[in-house]
Amino acid sequence: RSVRHLKKCQQEVLKINLTCKDGEHIKKELSLTCDLMIFSARICKSLLLAGSGGTTVPLESKTVRFLDNFSVGTRGALSTEYFLKRGYAVIFLTRNRGLRPFLRHVPKTNILDLLTITDNKDVKVKPEYEQKILKVLQTYQEIKNENLLLTVEFQTLSDYLQLLKACSFALQPAGNQAVLYLAAAVSDFYIPKDLMPEHKIQSSGGPLKLSLQLVPKMLEPLVKEWVPDAFVVSFKLETEKDLMISKALQAIDKYQHQIVIANLLETRKKEIFVVTKETQDCVSLSDTDIKNGKEIEELIIDCLVERHSQFCSV
């Protein structure tokens, strides 16, 4: 399909985000699924669905306040870049305003500070930033022109779960060539819509007491029903080392997927564990790696690409 078609698809996704918040999502969700199926079917290579960023949990129907987490989508954005380098087409399911692939290479400053106005009233990039932006832009445009990256945005927990389902169904035609890389930081607790106040909670009512429900686990239907042939990678972030591996193994035993990436909050940028039913392999950066600017995501993706290849050859 043309770039124009994919732009239309992305616009449709943004509309779905709005209707998801109102709960009127079914018709649009089906439309999204069809568009994504067209996207996935035209790609003659491995296809990745990468979840990235954190979900919000509204406290009111007409939302003023919400619960959030610290995730800005760094792991998902970095990993997407490395998967693209390894020849995967990527559906990037990301939190709106989260970190995007390639944009992280642009200097972290106000975008207007990167630009200048010439004597002819033309806008151009300042000389000191030209080479860096040129390199990033060339890479991004190559991927865009080949239609290898489709961005789908979410904000709330409801958005994410509904879009995850739609995107997962879209991966079905890819069979075992599909990879789900579920790096989004999904809320564990939420307030059901029928228990949520409609209007802004007033501070005049005194201290706020919340009663949160457990979020239904979507990994089981995803593995067993939505994309039963896919290679599925989930994440387990812990703050206690003693719990990390055991909880990863419990997840694999319960959901029967292929891999859990287990990591600790304090060391997640330099050490992770690739956990399967049979093995627990440590992947880490050396001091030299860190000094040279190497990223743990590159090692993670190298490992997963090899495991996915083995998975497809069985």
Secondary structure, DSSP 8 states (H G I E B T S, - for coil): --HHHHHHHHHHHHHHHHHHHHT--HHHHHHHHHHHHHHHHT--S-EEEEEESB-BEESSSS-S-EE--S--SHHHHHHHHHHHHTT-EEEEEEETTS--TTGGGS-SS-GGGGEEE-TTS-EEE-HHHHHHHHHHHHHHHHHHHTT-EEEEEE-BHHHHHHHHHHHHHHHGGGGGGEEEEE--B--SEE--GGGS-SS---GGG-S-----EE----HHHIIIIISTTSEEEEEEEES-HHHHHHHHHHHHHHH--SEEEEEETTTTTTEEEEE-SS-EEEEE--HHHHHTT--HHHHHHHHHHHHHHHHHH-
